[in-house]
């Protein structure tokens, strides 16, 4: 019981430290949007995408070496140093006066993103196999720090800027830097170090498990469920501001409603993975991601296109033309009118159709000639509240999936949790880095914000198909007769 009590204490401080780190890791999502919106810095959509992604890049590419360091030296010294050293660029951020200085400092404090690889290795070593899904799920709840940033930071920025519109924002990175420094000191005092008791390995031996295709498959899953979560934690705020014209504070609240459930539900995802198996959970997660991203990819739109026209049934002369009818060859043709009082549906796409005359009186016509052009107008409101609910649901699904992915690692690689967790985290973090940049280019190319969800749909389909093929192959390998029987029945 004493050992378990100590494990819970380590888990508590790990989760708290990860929460602080994750809040700092997603800081640019709010800060860059605010600075650009207030005209303090004038950045293009592409530059904003880069600034949102740069901290994620650092936290991604450095996860693997930080995971190796955790396996070698233990979590306490590595985590403590990370917290304390990462506070320095945040204290320097108020002095940034250009895109490049802001980008360089963002790159440096982005190191806090490596905290996940450290915490996974540090947490898993304290728990037996049957507890690891829940423990890692609880630790993953620290990603709800993104919700703290998207919820609190806009309000703080607004309050700081009331008295000093130009420089009030500079207090925010100082507060975040102070939180990191304080957490580093607390972690140094109240935690105990522990590392894997195994024979010392060379770097080549530590990296050897990366040759397994399974690692890269887990990494792709995590690219979706974690990388997309990080990307949208930052991307949703400017999305709500531009599409639904919310205030900065309300947009931050909506982004927090996406981030918070996704982070908190990871503990439940760990419980489900322990009880039902990680693979079964991933089936539900990936299927949900496909369905929800498909629903989310439709933008607000008013489309006018060609509809059902009116053609002459026989040749003759047009003897009468009015808004309501055309008489040609002795036959009367009724013209469909536009319903100008039609009310659009608030939740589903709606359409209305009408016809406009294209012939003139005394005009000679042939059979099948067009008398009136058909026009159809499709309207989709993309109701903000429906959009928000769908966003929350897909975020929750990703949170469950993130716990399920990491449930696999101690099972398959019990002595390389740090390095494998670091590699999977690296690939997932790259999703958070490339996400805002890809979204920015897609927005510039297509002109609509929901193009980002098309990208998510494509990745979700790839993950689901890949996993299903692996499951089918395993079934054929381990139960060939059962697989053949299923093939015959299908």
C-alpha positions in Angstrom: 0.0 0.0 0.0 2.9 2.4 0.8 4.3 1.8 -2.7 0.9 2.5 -4.3 0.5 5.6 -2.2 3.9 6.9 -3.4 2.9 6.0 -7.0 -0.3 8.1 -6.6 1.8 11.0 -5.2 4.2 10.9 -8.2 1.2 10.7 -10.5 -0.3 13.8 -9.0 2.8 15.9 -9.4 3.4 14.5 -12.9 -0.1 15.4 -14.0 0.1 18.9 -12.4 3.4 19.6 -14.1 2.1 18.3 -17.4 -1.0 20.6 -17.1 1.2 23.6 -16.5 3.5 22.7 -19.4 0.5 22.0 -21.8 -1.0 25.4 -20.9 2.3 27.1 -21.9 2.6 24.9 -25.0 -0.7 26.2 -26.4 -0.2 29.8 -25.3 0.6 31.1 -28.8 -2.9 30.1 -29.9 -4.5 32.9 -27.9 -1.6 35.3 -27.8 -0.8 35.4 -31.5 -4.6 35.7 -32.3 -4.9 38.6 -29.9 -1.8 40.5 -31.1 -2.9 40.2 -34.7 -6.5 41.1 -34.0 -5.5 44.2 -32.1 -3.1 45.3 -34.8 -0.1 45.2 -32.4 1.6 42.9 -34.9 0.4 42.5 -38.5 1.0 38.9 -39.5 -0.5 37.1 -42.6 -2.6 33.9 -42.3 0.4 31.8 -43.2 2.7 33.6 -40.7 0.1 33.0 -38.0 0.0 29.3 -38.9 3.8 29.2 -38.5 3.7 30.9 -35.1 1.0 28.6 -33.9 3.0 25.6 -35.0 6.6 26.5 -34.0 6.2 25.7 -30.3 4.6 22.4 -31.3 7.6 21.6 -33.5 10.1 22.0 -30.7 7.9 19.9 -28.3 7.6 17.2 -31.0 11.1 16.8 -32.4 12.6 16.8 -28.9 10.3 14.2 -27.4 12.4 11.3 -28.5 15.7 12.5 -26.9 13.9 13.6 -23.8 12.3 10.1 -23.6 15.8 8.5 -23.9 17.1 10.8 -21.1 14.1 9.8 -18.9 14.9 6.1 -19.4 18.6 6.8 -18.6 18.4 9.2 -15.7 14.8 9.0 -14.4 12.0 11.5 -14.5 12.7 13.8 -11.6 15.9 15.5 -12.8 14.8 15.7 -16.4 11.3 17.1 -15.6 12.7 19.6 -13.1 15.3 21.0 -15.5 12.7 21.2 -18.3 10.3 23.3 -16.1 12.9 25.7 -14.9 14.8 26.3 -18.1 11.7 26.6 -20.3 10.5 29.6 -18.1 13.4 31.7 -19.4 12.2 32.3 -23.0 8.7 33.2 -21.6 10.2 35.9 -19.4 12.0 37.2 -22.6 8.9 37.1 -24.8 7.6 40.6 -23.8 10.8 42.0 -25.5 9.9 40.4 -28.9 9.3 43.1 -31.5 9.2 41.2 -34.8 8.0 38.0 -36.3 11.5 36.4 -36.1 12.2 37.2 -32.4 8.7 36.0 -31.5 9.3 32.8 -33.6 12.7 32.1 -32.0 11.4 32.5 -28.4 8.3 30.4 -29.3 10.7 27.7 -30.5 12.5 27.7 -27.2 9.6 27.7 -24.8 8.0 25.0 -27.0 10.4 22.6 -25.2 7.6 22.2 -22.6 5.8 20.0 -25.1 8.4 17.3 -24.4 6.9 16.9 -20.9 4.5 14.2 -22.1 7.3 11.9 -23.1 9.0 12.4 -19.8 5.8 11.9 -17.8 4.8 8.8 -19.6 8.1 7.1 -18.8 8.2 8.4 -15.2 4.5 7.4 -14.5 4.5 3.9 -16.0 7.5 2.7 -14.0 5.6 3.3 -10.8 2.5 1.1 -11.8 1.9 -2.6 -12.5 0.6 -3.6 -16.0 -3.0 -3.8 -14.9 -2.9 -0.2 -13.7 -1.0 1.4 -16.5 -3.9 2.3 -18.7 -5.7 4.2 -16.0 -2.5 5.8 -14.7 -1.4 7.0 -18.1 -5.0 8.2 -18.8 -5.0 10.2 -15.6 -1.6 11.7 -16.4 -2.9 12.6 -19.9 -5.6 14.7 -18.2 -2.9 17.3 -17.9 -3.6 18.1 -21.5 -6.6 20.0 -20.2 -4.1 22.7 -19.5 -4.9 23.8 -23.1 -8.5 24.5 -21.9 -7.1 26.7 -19.1 -5.2 28.8 -21.6 -8.1 29.1 -24.1 -10.5 30.0 -21.2 -8.4 32.2 -19.0 -5.9 33.8 -21.3 -8.4 35.9 -23.4 -9.9 37.3 -20.2 -6.5 38.2 -18.8 -5.4 39.8 -22.0 -8.5 41.9 -22.2 -8.1 43.1 -18.6 -4.4 43.8 -19.0 -5.0 45.8 -22.2 -7.7 48.0 -20.7 -5.1 50.3 -19.0 -2.3 49.7 -21.5 -3.5 48.7 -25.0 0.0 48.4 -26.5 1.9 46.7 -23.7 -0.7 45.1 -21.4 -0.3 41.7 -23.2 3.3 41.4 -21.9 2.1 40.4 -18.4 0.7 37.1 -19.8 4.0 35.4 -20.7 5.5 36.6 -17.4 2.7 34.9 -15.5 3.1 31.7 -17.5 6.9 31.8 -17.0 6.4 32.2 -13.3 4.1 29.2 -13.1 6.7 27.0 -14.9 9.5 28.2 -12.5 7.4 27.6 -9.4 6.3 24.2 -10.7 9.9 23.2 -11.3 10.9 24.1 -7.8 7.9 22.2 -6.3 8.7 19.1 -8.5 12.4 19.2 -7.4 11.4 19.2 -3.7 8.4 16.8 -3.5 9.1 14.0 -6.0 11.4 11.0 -5.8 13.5 9.7 -8.7 13.1 6.2 -10.1 14.3 4.7 -13.4 14.1 1.4 -15.2 16.4 -1.2 -13.6 17.9 -2.7 -16.7 21.3 -3.2 -18.3 22.8 0.0 -19.6 22.2 0.3 -23.4 23.8 2.3 -26.1 21.9 4.8 -28.1 21.8 2.4 -31.0 20.2 -0.3 -28.8 17.7 2.2 -27.4 16.7 3.2 -30.9 16.4 -0.3 -32.2 12.7 -0.7 -31.4 12.0 2.1 -33.8 12.5 -0.3 -36.6 9.2 -1.9 -35.8 6.3 -0.9 -38.1 4.0 -1.1 -35.1 5.7 2.0 -33.6 5.0 4.0 -36.7 1.4 2.8 -36.8 0.9 3.9 -33.2 2.6 7.2 -34.2 0.1 7.8 -37.0 -2.8 7.1 -34.6 -1.3 9.7 -32.2 -0.7 12.1 -35.1 -4.5 12.1 -35.5 -5.9 11.9 -31.9 -3.3 14.1 -30.2 -1.8 16.2 -33.0 -5.2 17.2 -34.2 -6.3 18.0 -30.6 -3.2 20.3 -30.2 -3.8 21.9 -33.6 -7.4 22.7 -33.1 -6.8 23.9 -29.5 -5.1 26.8 -31.2 -7.0 26.9 -34.6 -10.5 27.0 -33.2 -10.2 30.5 -31.6 -9.5 32.3 -34.9 -12.1 30.0 -36.5 -14.8 31.2 -34.2 -13.7 34.8 -34.5 -13.8 34.8 -38.3 -16.7 32.5 -39.1 -19.1 33.3 -36.2 -17.9 36.8 -35.3 -17.6 35.9 -31.6 -15.6 38.1 -29.2 -12.2 37.0 -28.1 -13.4 35.9 -24.7 -16.4 34.0 -26.1 -14.2 32.4 -28.8 -11.8 31.4 -26.0 -14.6 29.9 -24.0 -15.7 27.8 -27.0 -12.2 26.6 -27.7 -11.9 25.7 -24.0 -15.1 23.6 -24.3 -13.3 21.6 -27.0 -10.0 21.3 -25.0 -11.3 20.5 -21.5 -13.4 17.4 -22.2 -10.8 16.0 -24.5 -8.2 16.3 -21.8 -10.3 15.2 -18.8 -11.8 12.2 -20.6 -8.4 10.6 -21.2 -8.6 9.0 -17.7 -11.9 7.3 -18.9 -10.1 6.3 -22.1 -7.5 4.6 -20.0 -10.2 2.8 -18.0 -11.9 1.6 -21.2 -8.6 0.4 -22.6 -7.9 -1.6 -19.5 -11.3 -3.1 -19.5 -12.2 -3.7 -23.2 -8.8 -3.6 -24.9 -7.1 -0.7 -26.6 -7.7 -2.0 -30.1 -11.5 -2.2 -29.6 -11.5 1.3 -28.2 -9.5 2.6 -31.2 -12.1 1.1 -33.6 -14.8 3.3 -32.0 -12.5 6.3 -31.8 -11.4 6.2 -35.5 -14.9 5.5 -36.7 -16.3 8.4 -34.7 -13.5 10.7 -36.1 -14.5 9.7 -39.6 -18.2 10.5 -39.1 -17.8 13.7 -37.1 -15.1 15.2 -39.4 -17.4 14.5 -42.4 -20.2 16.4 -40.7 -17.9 19.3 -39.8 -16.4 19.8 -43.2 -19.5 21.5 -44.7 -19.1 25.3 -44.5 -21.6 28.1 -44.2 -22.7 28.6 -47.8 -25.2 30.1 -50.2 -24.8 28.3 -53.6 -26.7 29.3 -56.7 -26.6 26.7 -59.5 -28.5 25.6 -62.5 -31.8 23.8 -61.7 -34.6 22.1 -63.6 -35.4 24.2 -66.6 -38.5 24.4 -68.9 -38.3 23.2 -72.5 -40.7 23.4 -75.4 -42.6 20.2 -76.1 -43.2 21.3 -79.8 -42.1 23.9 -82.3 -43.9 27.2 -82.8 -44.0 30.9 -82.1 -43.9 32.5 -78.7 -47.1 34.5 -78.4 -47.0 35.6 -74.8 -44.3 36.1 -72.2 -45.0 37.0 -68.5 -43.4 36.3 -65.1 -45.9 33.5 -64.5 -46.3 31.8 -67.9 -45.1 31.5 -71.5 -47.4 30.6 -74.4 -45.6 29.0 -77.4 -47.0 27.0 -80.3 -50.5 27.3 -78.8 -49.4 25.7 -75.5 -49.2 27.4 -72.1 -46.2 26.7 -69.9 -46.3 27.8 -66.2 -43.1 29.3 -64.8 -42.0 28.4 -61.3 -41.7 31.5 -59.1 -39.1 32.3 -56.5 -40.5 32.1 -53.0 -38.9 35.3 -51.5 -40.5 34.7 -48.1 -39.0 31.2 -47.7 -37.4 30.7 -44.3 -34.1 28.8 -44.2 -33.6 25.9 -41.8 -31.3 26.8 -39.0 -29.8 23.3 -38.6 -29.9 21.5 -42.0 -29.2 22.5 -45.6 -32.2 24.0 -47.3 -32.9 24.8 -51.0 -35.4 26.7 -53.1 -35.8 26.6 -56.9 -37.4 28.8 -59.5 -37.3 29.5 -63.2 -36.5 32.6 -65.3 -37.8 33.1 -68.8 -35.1 33.2 -71.5 -37.3 33.6 -74.7 -39.0 36.7 -76.1 -42.4 37.3 -77.6 -42.7 36.5 -81.4 -39.6 34.3 -81.2 -39.6 31.2 -83.3 -38.7 28.1 -81.3 -38.0 24.4 -82.0 -39.0 21.4 -80.1 -36.8 20.9 -76.9 -35.6 24.6 -77.0 -35.2 26.1 -73.6 -38.0 28.5 -72.5 -37.1 29.2 -68.9 -33.8 28.6 -67.1 -33.9 26.6 -63.9 -32.2 28.1 -60.8 -31.6 26.4 -57.5 -30.2 28.1 -54.4 -28.8 26.0 -51.6 -28.3 27.5 -48.1 -26.5 26.0 -45.2 -26.4 28.0 -41.9 -23.8 25.8 -40.2 -25.4 26.7 -36.9 -22.8 27.7 -34.4 -24.2 25.6 -31.6 -24.4 22.5 -33.7 -20.9 23.1 -34.8 -19.7 23.5 -31.2 -21.4 20.3 -30.1 -19.8 18.3 -32.9 -16.4 19.9 -32.1 -16.7 18.9 -28.4 -17.7 15.3 -29.4 -14.7 14.8 -31.8 -12.4 16.3 -29.1 -13.8 13.8 -26.6 -13.3 10.9 -29.0 -9.7 12.0 -29.6 -9.1 12.2 -25.8 -10.2 8.6 -25.4 -8.1 7.6 -28.4 -5.0 9.3 -27.0 -5.2 7.1 -23.8 -5.8 4.0 -25.9 -2.7 4.6 -28.1 -0.5 4.8 -25.0 -2.0 1.8 -23.4 -0.3 -0.2 -26.2 3.2 0.9 -25.4 3.9 -0.7 -22.0 2.3 -3.9 -23.3 4.5 -4.2 -26.4 7.7 -2.3 -25.2 7.9 -2.7 -21.4 11.6 -1.8 -21.2 11.6 1.1 -23.7 8.5 3.0 -22.6 10.4 6.3 -22.6 12.0 6.0 -26.0 8.9 4.5 -27.7 6.6 6.9 -25.9 8.9 9.7 -27.1 8.8 8.5 -30.7 5.0 8.1 -30.7 4.7 11.5 -29.0 7.1 13.0 -31.5 4.9 11.9 -34.4 1.8 13.0 -32.6 3.3 16.4 -31.8 4.2 16.8 -35.5 0.4 16.7 -36.1 0.1 19.6 -33.8 2.9 21.4 -35.6 1.9 20.8 -39.2 -1.8 21.1 -38.4 -2.1 24.9 -38.1 0.4 25.4 -41.0 -1.6 23.0 -43.3 -4.9 24.6 -42.2 -3.4 28.0 -43.0 -2.5 27.0 -46.5 -5.8 25.2 -47.1 -7.7 28.3 -45.9 -5.6 30.5 -48.3 -6.2 28.0 -51.2 -9.9 27.2 -50.7 -11.1 30.3 -48.9 -13.2 28.5 -46.3 -12.4 27.5 -42.8 -13.8 24.0 -42.8 -11.2 22.8 -45.3 -9.2 21.8 -42.2 -11.8 19.1 -41.4 -11.4 17.6 -44.9 -7.8 17.0 -44.0 -8.9 15.4 -40.7 -11.3 13.2 -42.6 -8.6 11.9 -44.9 -6.2 11.1 -42.0 -9.0 9.4 -40.0 -9.9 7.1 -43.0 -6.2 6.2 -43.5 -5.9 5.2 -39.8 -9.1 3.2 -39.7 -8.3 1.3 -42.9 -4.7 0.6 -41.8 -5.8 -0.7 -38.4 -8.6 -2.8 -39.9 -6.1 -4.4 -42.3 -3.8 -5.3 -39.4 -6.6 -6.9 -37.4 -7.8 -8.9 -40.5 -4.2 -10.1 -41.1 -3.7 -11.1 -37.4 -7.0 -13.0 -37.5 -6.0 -14.9 -40.6 -2.6 -15.6 -39.1 -3.8 -16.8 -35.6 -7.2 -18.2 -36.6 -7.1 -19.1 -40.3 -10.1 -21.5 -40.2 -12.2 -18.9 -38.5 -11.1 -16.2 -40.9 -12.0 -18.4 -43.9 -15.4 -19.2 -42.4 -16.0 -15.4 -42.0 -14.9 -14.8 -45.6 -17.4 -17.5 -46.9 -20.3 -15.9 -44.9 -19.5 -12.4 -46.1 
